[in-house]
Amino acid sequence: MKGDDVPILSAQVVLHGRRRSPAGADRITAENVQEYVPAEASAALARSMLAAAGFEVGPLVANSFYITGPSDLFERVFGVRLERGRGGEVKVWPQGSGRPPSHELPVPPDLSGHVAAVTFTPPPEFGPTNFGP
């Protein structure tokens, strides 16, 4: 584990479904939810690739799992600069893109066939705001 000066972060990895991708998806309903379930082999490959990159990989739940690691690992693997905001918010600055920051990491090409999105969960916009760094 890195020193205390390197923050440990978690991001949600959302997988493509067997027949549909959640990116730009229509409403997911009880009737079509099975179309968004990822193929087991695809989920296993994405999880193993991210583990090999150095992330701690959480269990697959529905169509996603979490990855955890030091901020510099995220920056290196995803080619971004991260900035910590108020309340623990993580902003992603894609290097050389000229785009404004967001919560979403760019999906590396070797994962794009399996992964629809990798995102940091923004803090809630309600309730107490004095938690986090």
C-alpha positions in Angstrom: 0.0 0.0 0.0 1.2 3.5 -0.8 1.9 6.2 1.8 -0.8 8.3 3.3 -0.2 11.1 0.8 -1.6 9.1 -2.1 -5.4 8.9 -1.9 -7.1 5.5 -2.5 -10.1 5.8 -4.8 -12.9 3.6 -6.0 -14.7 3.7 -9.4 -17.6 1.8 -10.8 -17.0 -0.3 -13.9 -20.2 -0.8 -16.0 -20.1 -3.6 -18.5 -21.8 -4.0 -21.9 -24.7 -6.4 -21.9 -24.9 -9.6 -23.9 -27.4 -7.9 -26.3 -27.4 -4.2 -25.3 -25.1 -1.6 -23.8 -26.2 0.6 -21.0 -24.5 3.6 -22.7 -27.3 5.7 -24.2 -29.7 2.9 -23.2 -33.5 3.1 -23.3 -35.1 2.6 -20.0 -34.1 -0.6 -18.4 -37.3 -2.4 -17.3 -38.2 -5.8 -15.9 -39.1 -6.9 -19.5 -35.6 -6.0 -21.0 -33.2 -6.3 -18.0 -31.8 -9.6 -19.3 -30.5 -7.9 -22.4 -28.2 -5.8 -20.2 -26.7 -8.7 -18.3 -23.0 -9.1 -19.3 -21.6 -12.3 -20.7 -19.7 -14.2 -18.0 -16.6 -14.5 -20.1 -16.6 -10.8 -20.9 -17.1 -9.9 -17.2 -14.3 -12.2 -16.2 -11.9 -10.9 -18.8 -12.5 -7.2 -17.8 -12.1 -8.1 -14.1 -8.8 -9.9 -14.7 -7.4 -7.2 -17.0 -8.1 -4.5 -14.3 -6.7 -6.8 -11.6 -3.5 -7.3 -13.7 -3.2 -3.6 -14.0 -3.0 -3.3 -10.2 -6.5 -2.6 -9.1 -8.3 -4.3 -6.3 -11.4 -5.7 -8.1 -14.8 -6.1 -6.3 -17.4 -8.7 -7.0 -19.7 -8.5 -10.1 -23.1 -7.2 -9.1 -25.7 -7.1 -11.9 -23.8 -5.4 -14.7 -21.0 -3.7 -12.8 -18.2 -4.0 -10.2 -15.9 -1.6 -8.4 -12.2 -1.1 -8.8 -10.0 0.4 -6.0 -6.5 1.7 -6.1 -4.3 4.7 -5.5 -5.0 7.8 -7.5 -1.7 7.6 -9.4 -2.7 4.1 -10.7 -6.0 5.5 -12.1 -4.1 8.3 -13.7 -1.5 6.0 -15.3 -4.0 3.3 -16.5 -6.6 5.7 -17.8 -4.3 8.5 -19.1 -6.0 11.2 -17.1 -5.3 13.8 -14.4 -7.5 13.5 -11.3 -8.5 16.4 -9.0 -10.1 15.9 -5.6 -12.9 18.4 -4.9 -15.1 19.2 -1.9 -16.8 16.4 -0.2 -14.5 13.8 -1.8 -15.6 14.5 -5.3 -13.2 13.2 -8.0 -13.0 15.2 -11.2 -11.4 13.5 -14.3 -9.4 15.7 -16.7 -8.6 13.7 -19.9 -5.1 14.6 -21.0 -4.8 16.5 -24.3 -8.5 16.3 -25.0 -9.5 19.9 -24.3 -12.7 18.6 -22.8 -14.0 19.9 -19.4 -13.7 17.6 -16.4 -16.3 15.0 -15.6 -16.7 12.0 -13.3 -16.2 9.5 -16.1 -12.8 7.9 -17.1 -12.1 7.2 -20.7 -12.3 3.4 -21.4 -9.0 2.1 -22.7 -9.2 0.5 -26.2 -8.3 -3.0 -24.9 -11.4 -2.9 -22.5 -13.9 -1.1 -24.8 -15.4 -4.3 -26.1 -16.3 -5.3 -22.5 -16.7 -2.1 -20.6 -19.3 0.6 -21.3 -18.1 3.1 -18.7 -15.8 3.7 -15.7 -17.0 6.4 -13.4 -16.5 8.0 -10.0 -19.7 8.4 -8.1 -20.3 12.1 -7.4 -21.1 13.0 -3.8 -24.8 13.6 -3.0 -26.1 17.1 -3.5 -28.1 17.0 -0.3 -27.7 16.5 3.4 -24.5 17.2 5.4 -21.6 18.5 3.4 -18.8 18.5 6.0 -17.6 14.9 5.4 -14.6 14.0 3.4 -11.3 15.8 3.0 
